[in-house]
């Protein structure tokens, strides 16, 4: 069943009817204002759609008729809601523009194809008529990767893939599944679990992001579970091979993964599956500092301990999470005793919380959990048990909703993601943290105001891991986009100066585009341009993305 876009926020995250349990908690907002050095946090509501005027659609009557003939009149939509909803993604920068009522990038129409042949026909028409096409999966892009950018084109349409949401086939013997690219995370997992399998890929945007989107932005692990993809291009259908894919020569799937809608539209994919685990055990530990937690993760990875998930929050993120859960609550005797115990054991200064998930056959998963427990103990960790782990798992997909609530209170929040080898991670963590703190101090609305810089480590391997920094700061209401740009630029420069990657799995989008040539080199850019010219010679797909 296709996602009903009208039930979602056009200028924020997720379901419009989502119950906001954080907004009424005045004790949290009082605490946060003090943390940010502000006397109070101001109400800054978003502008309602009814107050806004969209630019007139430039889709011509003949082109509209041609699109109607391909996908059906009901699947070519030009309502104010449809155009506004698809104007931008859900990066911080995008949300600032949407909330301010900037709909200058709204597409002229939104097209909902129902299969690969319809996508190919739309692209052929668009190439002939010189219409820009923006592929749209869940629209959750965190780096400005979704917008109706026109480039040199007068007309732009968005290709919403949500009607292509079928699980086509499961091969239980080969443990693969074939699915349409518009299927979102919950729908895919539900269909797989009914057959006893799982893909096991659950990014923070899991609730709304799609299979095609994960591949297009090269989500963490995508190249491991992606077997084959179909890519609809203006020149025809590019299949990355039949299963089993040939190992000879260049792997064509590497052209698709990370292409961000620039080379074509992913319509179907074959993915590797895992059997549904007998056990899924989430535990939490507390480390005295970030360095000892990171050392435990590195040891676990290099000793081959199987953990399906490892998330390590640094001291600031751990403190922020604890405050958000405990403020306004009177501690009981048990909580008081626990706090005393933590202080006695030296976990009260810079404690860092680690969440770990162990899955699989019950005997094997328990064995791997015990192996990790021994490593954690060796690095000075204190076990918090299953309850704390399950609390983390229960709330892990709620953070994007919290971002909207912060914006309603005049508070900005954004993420900077990177990755590096283990030998560089400590310097990378310190360098980016210092750069972010300095940049925020120079871009706050009043003297003495400041921001919070938090970090978590994830996606570890024997060679390295990713770091995801979250910054929370008082918005400069008369210049919040420029404020964001200064903070983002300082962070990216620090990432590259300290040996980190431009991005890990959030993609490049528009936020990181100014630095891609620096990371890829001119020869790399020339190769990408050559692929673009071969698959999309008119340049209609996602103008302004991935290539400077």
Steps between C-alpha positions, in 0.01 A plus 500: 500500500635841400586757770226762539704819471207715616533346848860624527646839586588696190752715688632262765559139591259211484132468579305818554301333780812394692449578869769735625570397859803729531345841424299525828805427718586853614765372740693369197480831316609695808799269537588522131481881500751510786724250322501720190563820698164647405255677735212315333412310184266683265201351321583484128215318324515406134289688247187307398457398140176697474696826533742419217491548127679251279656601169274419207558158346700514177391155382348552157160359407646265234761365744235451767286308250798282407573423868134419559516249217799326661400477869132599505352841570455426871874440533608841367436738789534877521325588827662749735558227760665258255730766358590640844559154650744415218675840487788396728630214713528498877850628566532781757561748220192371315282531809606860560387587149174306519405643838570851372268435205770490230346278232707633210626147424154344486469271196249583229333161546542176694481175302429163664618215270376145562778295342836500322348544155314811610820646648684436174219662300498809725877539470488462122233770480691727737822465300317581177318800647793616719320461831711457814413195711560467876462143638326491840497199731413583860620858473703456820829631358710647780746685274283703265477220246137557401379815327339602175823656377441618145853558381470616136148356466176699505291211630568250780297201616546281804479125451350365823575126524265416787249316276777253405499326836463127437708217635517312171663174600690318773745224417532313831765264366733776378385731780427793272199720441393713205311818583393821335711797600217710644425261787576662837686342790207384717306357203804312374587356840140401568475313170835327553427404861174334397721261299755452777767738368640849558722743313608641835572848368348760733643852467368787713263590214371140482134590558472699176808441282488251212701216356586709194605791718732281708672384183507842333679660794712192572376443852737323735521135398304550175777364282508187719130413468436635150527226237336644188322826419295620207575856399259677266689763300401736219687264264329184623523241775837423658503177699804443715487128412310182565529309823752369567670812367817443306817576689681580176597859426346811651205437730220703343314524830777732621380753243152491655584502872564859604385650169235716676259498207750659265549208257151349505207389712534177699181302437574152640771328701604153605634494856660243727296383798561357844282249676284662764707469819383279781630760742546876487659615823574869556730590789663820623829577672648811658864591438700754697589692184465494123850368440446182702166437329660544159782265598245235598323532164829477311603191696163335438518567126857383463434185702203418278227531761164502321292801608218603270499852650748704702427864591731692734386843621764740623472672839300797372247285311467268800437799726244646260313171469494452876367853556226455238379186683534608863421873517181565692504156659564456873769234544406209722724324745622259231604782268669680789699190590598440136629857471704455818641174367597659168681779683680256726619299198610810307224499236366845591750725316498413126284188477425370150216262423534216251206305357562162338269255327577128467288299258479153353474145626448524875808298588730691266358845579537433873858387443583821305332713768713336768813557292415869470419519871853379574651761269287777652601395852866499395462864393337601826133492400210469738206294377164680496315189394219421258258765624725791404572336166134453419428862595753609237347271239148621579583866438764484224264610218349794691788748467382655169167591661689674783676715239166660399419573863838669548443714192165608644698636800763694306764227537701361211623142472706339227728203440847467353604146413840367410713186526867417527747227587553417866839673502337832403174488695622656825648804324193522275267501799694772679557712190140505381366558851729801550412643158127468566521660844699794362271550201187500717650755742560734206145463365265527798228761552639653821822529698553203730279266300647166399416165348517134589723273292426130535646199321430131461708223346334239279546277193826358631722258311844353571650795312302797631163649591272794434447802721170686493509844664176666611502873568227682694513881504283812539390615156593837361144571394582781257775298332456133586600367155828693502555390862455136394733545205780635719465210743479238224800642310717500812406140575571370149833680482598342834389156376720519192792652694495209745483213252124435504269428211267763359201287599439143607147395409300823502616572145639809332187686393545877477640556849832332421520579130760782531756250635441195281772592249746537787421148620457325162765687302453645154552163333225350714266785404585446133407130532164589657433752223574234239251257659242780522548583131460133401180437698339845501638697204243781536579537871135492609545287814552684827677809364753639744547179698827315560696689231634852564 
